[in-house]
């Protein structure tokens, strides 16, 4: 049952992203993977359908999960773009 729910979630998200609905907020790339990262992998293992947007890797790991990983390192433009992508995806999936 978990694999069917996960497959349905992946198909729904993939259809939305691949159709270009999120291109306006710079989130037009979709990849399916079994690993969503250390912060959320336990949810996936418990059967919760999950997703994550993949950040630009250029500076993502400069501070990620280090003592220097503080709010002053956040780029306001990137935060706005990422927030818009998550909000748009949630809205689109809720209205499908």
BELTA-V151127 format. One record per residue. RES is the residue in three letters. D_LAST is the distance of its C-alpha to the last C-alpha in Angstrom with 1 decimal. Layout:
res = {RES & RES}
d_last = {D_LAST & D_LAST}
This chain:
res = {UNK & UNK & UNK & UNK & UNK & UNK & UNK & UNK & UNK & UNK & UNK & UNK & UNK & UNK & UNK & UNK & UNK & UNK & UNK & UNK & UNK & UNK & UNK & UNK & UNK & UNK & UNK & UNK & UNK & UNK & UNK & UNK & UNK & UNK & UNK & UNK & UNK & UNK & UNK & UNK & UNK & UNK & UNK & UNK & UNK & UNK & UNK & UNK & UNK & UNK & UNK & UNK & UNK & UNK & UNK & UNK & UNK & UNK & UNK & UNK & UNK & UNK & UNK & UNK & UNK & UNK & UNK & UNK & UNK & UNK & UNK & UNK & UNK & UNK & UNK & UNK & UNK & UNK & UNK & UNK & UNK & UNK & UNK & UNK & UNK & UNK & UNK & UNK & UNK & UNK & UNK & UNK & UNK & UNK & UNK & UNK}
d_last = {21.5 & 20.9 & 20.8 & 18.2 & 15.9 & 16.8 & 16.3 & 12.7 & 11.9 & 13.9 & 12.3 & 8.7 & 10.5 & 12.9 & 10.7 & 9.5 & 13.1 & 14.9 & 13.5 & 15.1 & 12.5 & 14.5 & 17.8 & 18.8 & 19.1 & 20.9 & 18.4 & 18.0 & 19.6 & 18.1 & 20.4 & 20.0 & 22.9 & 24.2 & 25.6 & 23.7 & 26.9 & 29.4 & 27.6 & 24.6 & 26.0 & 27.1 & 23.5 & 22.6 & 25.8 & 24.9 & 21.8 & 19.2 & 16.5 & 17.1 & 17.1 & 19.2 & 19.8 & 23.2 & 25.6 & 28.3 & 31.1 & 33.9 & 34.6 & 32.0 & 34.6 & 37.5 & 37.0 & 34.1 & 35.2 & 38.8 & 40.8 & 40.2 & 36.4 & 36.5 & 34.4 & 36.9 & 35.9 & 32.3 & 31.8 & 30.2 & 28.6 & 27.0 & 25.9 & 24.2 & 22.5 & 21.3 & 20.2 & 18.2 & 16.5 & 15.6 & 14.4 & 12.3 & 10.7 & 10.2 & 8.8 & 6.3 & 5.3 & 5.7 & 3.8 & 0.0}
